[in-house]
Amino acid sequence: MADKNPKWLDNAIFYEIYPQSFCDSNGDGIGDFNGIIQKLNYIKELGCNAIWMNPCFASPFGDAGYDVSDYYLAAPRYGTNEDLKKLFEEVHKRDMHILLDLVPGHTSTEHKWFKESMKASKNEYTDRYVWTDSIWVEPDGMASLRGISDRDGSCAVNFFSHQPALNYGFYKPDPAKKWQQPMDAPGPRATLDELKNIMRFWLGMGCDGFRVDMAGSLVKHDENGKGTIKLWQNVRGFLDKEFPEAAMVSEWGEPDKSLQGGFHMDFLLHFGPSHYNDLFRCENPFFAASGKGDVFEFVEKYKESYQKARADSKHMGLICIPSGNHDMDRLARHIKGDNLKLAFAFLLSMPGAPFIYYGDEIGMNYVENLVSVEGGYGRTGSRSPMQWDSSTNAGFSSAPEEKLYIPLDPGTKRPTVQAQQQNKKSLYHEIQKLIKIRQEHEALQSRGEIEFIYAKKNEYPLAYLRSCAGKNQPGEKIFVIINPSEKEVSFPCDLKKLGAGANALENAIYSFGGKINFDGKKIIVTGKSAGFFKLS
């Protein structure tokens, strides 16, 4: 179990890089490690001090790299293991950290382990995957591959049909089904040992931890996640012993489980119980200007998860809210104009480590009606090449247009880094300013506390108090008020109860839009406005 958290997470602000779409250094139309190295100064200048990079291991790319064929080998299209090691070194030279994306639940059908497991004769890899003992028997509640080899059995798959499920055992195996192995059987134990070896290899090479894909899915028929929690506690113990500064963030979406399992961070996801979609990605998002959204259910679930995340003083886990990621619509598909700035005022003033998806800092668009690329399907439009400047291929690549990994946004007004850096009122500069303010105030950082002051059903604005009692700034309190709707709104508030005077709203450490006033009984907020006010 984790008895401490890596100190560097206290003020971490992550930037997610989709490597194939970020920067192409060799003109083959696909982004690569050297391209990322060339842009590290850009990420640092934005204000981010940590990176999450999507899968970069050898793969047939049937699911954009989430179908690994060799966990110990960088995908040649991105570069060599030596290039990846150099990327780690260049990140560290800039006092930044980098997480790799780990896919522990399944491999590609091209992986040598799976090819060995398909053989009829018993071997070292026979029990590395979830196989039934008869071709006529499918695994309960799971899709499967059948009739693909001489082995008599069906193999469970986790997602696409080319992603066979690795075997970490069943929480409560059915005694009548001998193929359902317990977690401590030799096959599941060997799989877990190999997972640790993979982590040991890349941490030894210089990476700073992992974002773990589908982290809650490993143990099968798992009652309330108990088996998978136990498995990750085992991994956490290994990491604490050998790599205590390694950070772990889970794609789980249930902080009460993942943080108990020893993860330092858990994402809020576009699926699961968090109501994250209510903010940015639904018919009437809370952060849209129409003012028809509802933040209440999100806040209620967040408060519940926040209390659970803090219940164990050893963990004090972080709930991370991303601007988006490679699996969901671009933020700018639903939130427009100045409302993107208000969305980031929220994202960069909440607890937990924020994650900015590449291109969201310039308001990149979702590219509509693209043919699926490497298993992207509807997600492909969120994975288009980064738009650096107004040169050929938006500065992403010198390859002919038809060779680009995914087509560029064809819009004549597509945003670019170059144009936004030249415009002092751009989204890029607003985010840069917000990050600077966050890093100047401990109360706004990952571990600062939060108390929601106003978050009523079907009402605006959203108001919350961030605070900390750290050594550097004892008792700091910052009042955050955000009104994404275009209408003026007000809410009752007793500033004295918050420990502030009647003129507390006159000195904003951050403001955007119009005025925010206090009339003695209520706070009045102009439409499309935000303010951060230091109360003490």
N, C-alpha and C positions, 0 to 999 in steps of 0.2 A: 504493500500500500504506500502511496506517496506521502512522505512526511514533510515535504516542502515543494514549492513550485520554483521553476527556473526564474531567477530574478529579472531576466531580460523581458519577460512577458508583462511586467508591471506597466511599461509604457509602449508596448509593441503595437505598431500599426502595419498591417499586412497588405501586400499587393499581390494579387493572384495573376500568375503568368500562364497562359495557355501557349506552350513553347512553339508549336507549329504555326501560330498566328501572330507572333510578337515581332520578331525582326529576323530577316533572312540575310545572313552575311556572305553566302556563297552563290547566290543567284539561281538556286534550284526551285524557288517558289515556296519553300517550306522554311519556317523559322528554325533557329538552331541555338546551341549554347553560346557560340561566339557572338551571335546577334544580341543575345541577352546581356552578355558582358559589355557590349558596346553601349547599352542603354541603362546600365546600373546607376550612372550619375543622374540620369533623368529621374529614376525612381527615388533616389535619395533627395534630390532637390524638391520633389513634390512633398516630401516629408515622411515617406514610408521608411521604416527601418527593419522590415522583415518581408520575406517573400514566401509564398506557397506556389510551387511549380507543379502543374499537372503531370501525369505519368510520362516518364522519359525513358522507360526500359524497352528492351527489344520486344517487338510485337508485330503480328500481321496487320494490326490496326483495323480490325473489324469493329472495334468500339473505341477508336481514337486513342488507343494505348491502355485502355482499361481491360485489355485482354493480353496479359503478359506471356511472352514465350521464353524469357530468360531474365530473372530478377537481378542477376549479377552483371548484366551487360547493358550499357546505354544503347538506345536505338541508334543505329549508324546514321540515320538521316539527321540527327541532332548533333552528332559528333562522337568522340571516343570517351571511354571512361576517364582518360587523362584530361580531356576538355571539360568534362563535368567536374572533376577535381579542381581544375583551374577556376571554374565558375564559383565553387565554394570559397576558394581562396580570395577571389576578387570581391565577393560579397563581404567577407570578413575584414578585408582591408578597409572597407567603408563603414566599419562598425555596424554591420547589418547581419541578419540571420536568415537562413533559408531552410524551409521544410520541403521534403520530397513527398510525392503522393504514393502511398502504399496501398496495394490492392491485395489484401490477404485472403479474400473469400473464394476466389476462383482464378483460374489461369485461362490461357487460350488452349484450344484443342491442339495447337502446334507445339505446346510445351513438351519437353522430353519426358517429364514426369507422367504426363497424361498418355503419351504414346506407349510408355512402359506399362502403365496401369491397364491399358486395353488388351494386353496379352492374356491368353487363356492360362498360361503357366504362372504360378505364384512367384512374385519377385518383390523387391524392396518397395516398389511403388503401387502394388496391388491395392493397398488400403489407404492411399493418400487422397482418394476421391470418394464421394458418396455413391457407391454402387449397390443396387439390389442384387440378390443372388439368383435371379431368373430374368430372362429377357421379357417374360410375360408379366412381370411385376414392376409397376411404376412406383417411384417413391411418393409416399403420401404428401399431398399438398405442394408438390414441387413438379415443375416441368422436367423433362429428361431427354437424354439422347439414347436411342435404341437401335440395335441392329447395325452398329458401326464397326464391329470387330468380332473376333472369334470368342471373346469373353462372353460368358452367359450371364447377362445382367443388363440393367438400365442404369445410366449415370445421371444423377441429378444435375440440373444447371441452375445458376443463380439469376441470370438476367437473359441475355441473348443465348441462342442455342449453341453458340461456339464458346460459351464460358462455363465449363464444367466446375461444379462446386468442390472445393477442397474439403477434406474430412477432418473436422475438429470434434467429431462425436455428436451424440444425441444426449440431451439433458436427462431424459428418462426413456431409455430404449425399451421397445416393446419386446418382451421375452419371446414372443411367438415369431418375431422377425429377426433372425440371427444377424442379418446384414446391418441392422441398426446398432452400431458400436457405441459403447460408453466413452466418455471423454478421456478416460485413462487407459483405453486400449492402445496397443502398440502403434497402430496407424495414426490415430489422432495425436498421440504424443509426438510422433516423428514429424508430423505436419507443424505442430507448434514449435518444436525445436528448430525446424528449418526457418520458420518465420523469424525467430530470434537471430539466427545466423545472418539472414538477409539484413535485418536492422543493424546488427553488429558491423557488417561489411560496410554499409554506407555511412554510418555514424563514424566509423574509423577513418573513412575517406574524407570526412569533414562536414557532412550535412548536420543540421541542428535539430532534427526531429522529423516527424511525419504527420501529414494529414492522412487519416485512415478511411479509405473508401468502404462504405456499407459496414461500418464497424459493429453494428448491432446484429449482424446476420450470421455470425460464424457457427455457433452451436445450433444444431437443428432441433426442431420441436421443443424450443427453449421456453420454459414456463416463466413469463414475465422477465425475460432476459437474465435469469439467475446464472445459467451456465456460462453465457458470454461475459457477464460481469466477472465471474470467477476467473475465466481465461485471461481477461485483460488485467486483472489484479496480479496474476502470475507474471505477465509481461512487464507490468509496472515495477514489480520487485526486481526483475532482471535489469531494467533500465536504471533504477535508483542505485543499484550496486555498481554498474559498469559505466553508465552515462547519465549522471544525475542532472546535467544541464539540458538534456534532450527534452524537447517539448512535444506533446502529443495532442492533436485536435481530431475529434471524431466526427464523421458524417453519421450521426445517430439521430439527432433532433429530439432527444429525451435526456436532458441534463441530469435528471435524478438517477438515471441508470449509468450513463457514460462516465460521469464524474465519480460515482461510487466505484466504477471499474478502474479508476486511476488515471483517466484522461485529465489533462489540465484544462482543456477547452472543449466545448461542444458548439456546433453551428445550429442556429435556427434555420430551418429548411423550408422550401416551398411545398413540402409535404409533411405530414405529421401533425401534431396537435398544437403548434405554436401560434397559429393565426398570423404568422409573418406575412402571408400573402395579402392580408387586409391592409397592410401599409402601402404596398407598391404594385401589386399584381392581382387585381380582381376587377370586377365591373366598375366599382366606385372606390378606388384606392383612397385611403385617408390623406395621402400627400398630394392628391390631385387638387387643382384649383376650384373644382366644382363645389367642394364643401359637402359632398354627399357621403363621405366615408365614415367609418366607425372604428375608433381605436380601442374601444372598451374591452373587447374580448382578448385582444392582443395583450393589453396591460394586465388583465386579470391572470392570464396564463403565465405571463412573464414574471409577475410577482410570486406566483406559486413556485415556478422553476428557480427563481432567484433565491428564495428562502431555502429550498432544498440544496442548491449549489453551495450555500454558506453554512449549512447545518453541521458539516464536518469541518472543524477548524484545521484539520490536517490538509484538507484538499483546497478549500476556498476556490473552487473551480470558476472558470470564466464562461459566460454565455456570449457567444460571438454573433454579431448581426452583420451579414455581408450586404454589400450594395447589390450583389448578384453573383452568379457564377456560370460556368460553362454548361450547366444543365437547365438554366431558366431563361426566360425572356430578358432582354436587356432592360435596364431600369428606364431608359428613355423611350421604350415602347409605350409606356403607360403614364409616365410623369414627364411633363414638358416645361421648357423655359426656366423661369426663376424657381419653379417648384422643385427642380433638381437641386438647387442650392439649399432649399429648405429641407429636403430629404437628407442631404449630407450634414446639415446643422444637427439633425437628429442622430444620424449614424455616428458622428464624431463627438457626440456629447453623452453617449450612453456607456454604461459599464461594459467590461469585456473588451477583448481586442477587436477593433474594427477590421474588416476585410474589404478592400476595394478591388473589384474585378477590372482587369486591364481595359482601358478605354472608357470606363464609366466616368473617369475624372474629366473627360472632355465631352461627355454626353453622346458617345457613339450609339448609332441606331441599330436596332434589330433589322437585319436585311431580309426582306420578305421574299417568299416564293422560291427559295433555293432548293435545288435537288440535294438530297441527303449526301453528306460526305462522311465516310468512315463511321457509319452508325450514328450520325448526329440526328437525322430525321428533323423533327421540329426544332431541335436545339441548334441546328447548323447556322441559323441566322444570327445567333449570339456569339459565334466563333469566327467571325470574319477578320481579316488582317487589320492589325493596328494601323491607325492613320496618323503618320508622323508629320507629313508636310504636303505641299501641293505638287511635288515632283511625280515622276512616273510611279505608278502603283502606290501612291500616297507615301512613298519613301520606305515601304515595307520590303520590297524586293526588286532586283534588277532583272528578274526572269520575265519572259513574254507573258502577257496577261493570262493566256489560256493555261499556263503552268502553275498559277497561284493555287495554294492549298485549298482555299475557299475564295469565291469571287468577292471583290471589294464592294462596299456600299457604293452603288452607282449614282447616288444623289449629288447634284451639283453643289449643294450647300453642306456636304458632309463635314463634320468638325475635324480639325487637325490639331496636333500638339502645337505646331508652329504658329497657327493663327490664334490659338487661345493664349499662348504665352505672350503674344504681342498685344492682346486686348486685356487691359487691367481689370475690366468688369466681367471677365469670363468665368465659367464654372471652374476651370483649372485653378485660377487665382483664388477663388472663394474657398476651394478645398485646401489649398496651400495655407491660406490664412487660418482656417478652422483647425488644421493639424497643428499649426504653430501655437495657437491658443490652448489646445488640448495639452500639448507638451509643456506649456508654462504653468499649468495648474494641476496639481496632483489630484484634486477632487474630481477632475474630468477624466482621469485616466482609468485603466483597466479595473483597478481594485477600489476606486472611490465608491462610496455607498450611494444608493438612490432611494428617494421617497417620492412617490407620485402625488402631486398636489391637486391636479385637475385632469381627469381622464374619464369623462362621463359618456354614457351611451348616446351615440348619434350627435355628439356635441363637439364643438371646437372652442378653444385651442387645446393643445396638450401642454401641461406644465409639470415640471419635476425639479426636485432639489438634489443636487450632487454634493457630497460632503466627504471630508476625510479628517482624520486626526493624526496625520503623519508627522514625523519629526521635522520635516522641512517647513510645512505650513500648517501648524496645529489649528484645528477648528475651522479650516476653510470651508465655506458654504457657497455654492453657486446655483442660482435660480435660473432654470432654463424654461423659456416660454416660446412655443412655436405655433403659428397659425397658418397652415398651408392654404386655407380657403380664401377666396377673393373677397369675402365679406368681413366687415369689422365685427368682432365678437368680444364678449366680456365674461368674466367669471368672478364670483365672490372670493375674496382672499383677505385674511388677517395677517398683514406683514409682521405685526408684533409677535404672533405665535411662531413665526419663522425666525424670530430673533433679529428682525430688521426694523429700521425706522421708516417713516412715511415717505422719505425721499430716496429710498434704496434703489428705485428704478431709474434714477437720474444718471447713474454711472455704469454704463454697460461696458463689459470687456469684449462683447461682440454684439453687433446689431446688423440686421438686414431688413430692408423694406421700410415700412413706416414706423410711426410712434407706438410705444407701449407705455401707457399711463396708469397711475393709481389715483382714484378719486377719494380715497379714505375707506371705502367699503369694497370696491371691486377693481379689477384690473381690466383695462380696455385695450384691445389689441387690433391694430390696423390689419386689413387683409394682406395676405402673403408677406408676413413679417415674422422675424425671430429676434430674440435677445437673450444674452447670457448676462446675469447680474451678480456681482460678487457681494454677498450679504455680510460676510465676515471673513 
